[in-house]
Amino acid sequence: MSESPPAVEVTGLCKSYGGTAALDGLDLTVRTGTVHALLGPNGAGKTTAVRIMTTLLRPDAGRALVAGHDAVRDPDEVRYRIGLLGQSAALDEELSGRQNLELFGRLYHLGGRGAARRAAELLERFGLAAAGARPVRQYSGGMRRRLDLAASLIMRPQVLFLDEPTTGLDPRARQAVWQAVRALRDAGTTVLLTTQYLEEADRLAGTITVIDHGRAIAEGTPDQLKDRVGIPRLEVVVRDPGRLAEAAALLGTGTGTGTGTVTDPARRLAGAPAADGTPALTRAVAALAEAGIGIEDIALRRPTLDEVFLHLTGPAADSPRKAPA
């Protein structure tokens, strides 16, 4: 069975503003039916790339194919097949949630009955049916964001672009949006996500592309990117601070590295690299128990996506970025 063609295929995309390059030869491929995240520092080119792929901006060079159509040559065909949730809500505060969705439906030529039917479906799907008759100005931030997401799905898009969809939301509202994104993926919608929350990319995306200075500098699954930073690390908190150095030495022996160290005396924390993961943890626990060293906590910690991000892009002050995001 042949693999479906990519939902998004970007080649050599370039865009400059006043002599400053926002995109400098960006290449990107998004597989159909997946959640793909774009990560990068402010000014890396994420939003500029999304604007080009959604036909809101013309590139200076390069090509963007979305759902099989060229974003520059066939913008109407692209717009018909995509949904876009931008950083700012596109809702009328005075209209009800239902009226907002019906308005979007009419703008897409669904007709009165079709728009009403689609609005009812989406309100139910996003848990907003009970609030559908209330003015949007009475909605919480999370409710507004879910309604905005519902509006982007009026036409059942093949590809949905989410540009920092949970910025400013509290953890409960963010979880609700994450759940909605997973449901969309499971239903076959391709989602391209830009986010400033690394946990969001880790939780949602099957593939992550890290971009910096307008170029893709790394790509892979969250686990693949973490593996690029370094091997897992075994960390232990001992009960008796007087035995911390001894525990560190035993960790080095148990992991086979011989490089156990006291990493935080105030927290009674010692650690060591653990290339083979769980077997190293098992050996270390046995060695500590045999030595009679009591422990309060022991864990095998993989590099985080935050560490991947900093490793790949450097500190925020590494260089000035004047281009739009």
N, C-alpha and C positions, 0 to 999 in steps of 0.2 A: 504494500500500500504506500503510494507516494505521499511525501510530506506536503502539507498545504504551503502555498507561497507566503512569504512574510507579509504581515499586516502593515508594517512600516519598513521602508528601505531608504535610508538616507546615504548619499554619497558625496563627499567633498563639499559639504555645505559651508559657505562663507558669507559673513555679513559684518560690515563695519559701520561705525557711527563716528563721523567727524575724524576719520583717520585712526580710530581705535577699533581693533578687531574684537567683535563679540563672539563670532564663530570663525574658526580658522582651519577649515577642512574637516568638519565633523563627519564621521561615518557611524552609522547606527542601523542595526537590524533588529526588529521586534517580531518574534514568532507569534503566529495567530493563536488566540485563545489563552494568552499568558498575561501576567502582570509584570511589566518591565519598568524598573525605576531608573530615573536619572538623578544622580547625586553630583554635587559640586559646590564649591564655595560661592558666596554672593558674587555676581559678575562673571561666573564661569561660562554663561551662555545658555542655561537651561530654558529660561522663559523665551528667549529669542528663538531657540530651536522650535519650541512648541508653537510659537506664533507663525513661523514659516510653515510647519507641517499642517497647521489648521487654516492656512490661506490668508491669515491676517497680515502677513508681511512677506515681501518678495526678497529672496536671497540675492546677493551679488554674484554668486557662482554656486555650482553644485546642483544636485537634484534631490527632490523628496517625493517618493512614491508612497501614497497612503491608500490602503485598500485597493491597490492595483492602478491607481490614477495619479497623474502628476499634479502636484499642488499648485504649480504655476500655470501649466497648459490647460488643465481640466479642473479649475477650482470649484465649479458648481457640482461636479461629480464627487469630489472629495467632501464638500460640505454636506452633501446628501447622505454620506455614509459615516459621518463622525459625530461625536458629541464632545462638548468642551465645558469643563468646569474650571473657571479662572479663579484668580486669587480674590476677586471682589464679587459679591453676590449680584446677580442680575434680576432681582425681584422688585416688584412694586409693593412698597410697604403698606399702602392703603388697601390694596386688594387682598382678598382671602387667599389661603394656600390653593384652594380649588380653582379660584378665578385666575390665579397666576398660571397654573398649569393649562387651563383651558385656553388662555390667551396664547401661550406658546403653541398649543395644538392648532389653533386657527391660523397662526402665522405660518405653520408648516402645511397649511391647506388640508387639514384633516376634516374640516367641516364641523358644524356645531355638535352633532351627535358623536362623531368620531373623537372630537377633542374632549367632550365630557366623559366618554367611556374610558379613554386613555388616562385622563386625570384621576378618575376613580381608581383605576388599576394601580397607578403609581402611589397615590396616597395610602392605599392599603399596603402596598409592598414596603413602603418606608415607615410604617407605623404612624402615619399622620392623619388617618381617616377621621379620628375623633376631633382633630384640630382643623380639619379642612375648611370649615366655615368661618374660622377666626381670621381677622386681619393679620398679615405677616408681622406688623409692628409689635404684636403681642407674643411672637414666637421667641424662644430662647435661641442662643447662638447655634446650638447643635441642631435644633429643629430647622432653622433657616438653611443650614448647610445641607441637611438631608433633602429639603425641598429644592434647593438649587441643584443638587445631584439628580433628583427626580426630573427636573426640567431638562437636564442635559440628555435624558433618555427618552424623550418624547417620541423620537423617530426610530427607536431600537437600533442604535448605531452599531456598526461593526467594530469601530475603534473608538474608545473613549479616552480623551486626554484630561488628566487631572493635574492641575498646576497648583501645588501646595494646598491640597483640599482640606487639611485639618488645622491650618495655622490659626492660632488664637482660640481653639476649642479646648474645653476641659477634658480630662481623661475619659469620663463617661461618654461624652459626645464623640470623642475621637474613636473610641471602641465601636460605637454605632456605625460610623462611617466605614471603618475597617470591615465590619461584618457585611455591609452593603457591597463593598468592593469585592470581597471574596465570593459573594453570591453571584455577582456579575461575571466574574471569571469562570465560576462553575457552570454558568449558563452559556458560555462560549464567547463572551465579549472580550476583546483584547483591550487591555488597559495600559496606557503609558502614563506613568506617575512621576512628577517631580515633587520633591519634598525636602524640607530642612530638618526633618526628624529621622535620624538614622534608624531608630527602633522601628519606625513605620516601614521603611524599606526592608528591614530585616524580617518583619512579620508578614509582609504582603508579597514581596517580589520574588519571582522565580529566578530572574536575572537582573543584575544591577550593572549599569554603565556609569563609571565615574568620569566626569569631564572637568577639565581645568583649562583656562585660557582658550576656550573655544574648541578644544579637541578631546576626543575620547582617550583617556590614559590607562584605563583598566576596565575589564568586563568579566563577569562570571556570576555564578550563584553566590549567595552570601557566604556559604561555607568555603567555596573556592577562594574568595577574596580574603577571608580570614586566614586561610592557610598560607597566603602569600606573606603575611606579616611575621609569622613565627609559629613555633610549635606550642602546644598547650603547656600550661604551667600548673604545678601542684602547689597549693597553699594550705597552711595549717595554722590554727590558733591554739597555743598551748595554755594549760591552766597555770603552770608555774613559770613565771618569767625567768627564774634562775636556770631553767633547763632549755631556754630558747636556742642557744647556740648548739647544744647537743642535738636538739630536734632538727635544726637546719642541716647538721652533718649527716644525720640519719636519712633525711630526705634525699640528700645527694647520693647516698649509697643505695637507697631503695629505688631511685629512678634510674640508677646506672650512669648518672652524669658526673657525680662527684662535685657538683657545683651548687649545693644547697646554701642559701644565704639567709641571714636575718634581714627581712625587708622593712619591718616596722616594729621597733622595740616597744613603743608605747601601746601598740595593739597586740603585742605578743605574737607577731606574725612572722612566719618563716616560709620560704618557697624554694622551688627548684624546677627547672625545665623537665617536662615529662613527655618525651617524644612518642612513647607507645601508649600513652593515655591511661585507660582503665587498669591494665596490668601493673603500671607503675604505682597507681593509687593503692592497689591491693598490697603490693610489696611494702609500701611506705607505712600503711596501717599496721601491718604485721611487725615491722621493725620497731615502730613506736611503742606498740603494745608489749613487745618482748623487753624493751628497755624500761618499761614502767612509766612512760611519759604520758600523762593524762592530756587529752585534747578536748577543746570546746567545739572546734569546727575543723573540717577538712574538706577541700573541694578541688576539683579539676577544672581549671578555668581556661577557656579558649580565648584567643584575642577577640575583642569586640569590634563591631563595625565602626565605632568611633575611632578606635586605634587604626583600623584600615584607612579610614578617611584622612586622619592626620598624617599617617605614613605616606600616603600617595600624594596628597596636596600640600603638605607642609603647614606651618602655622599661619593663622589668618593674616598676620602682618608681613608675610613673606614678600609680597609685592603689591603695589597699588593696583586696584581694578576700577577703571573708570567706565567701562562699558555697562549697559543695562544687564540685568540678570538673564 
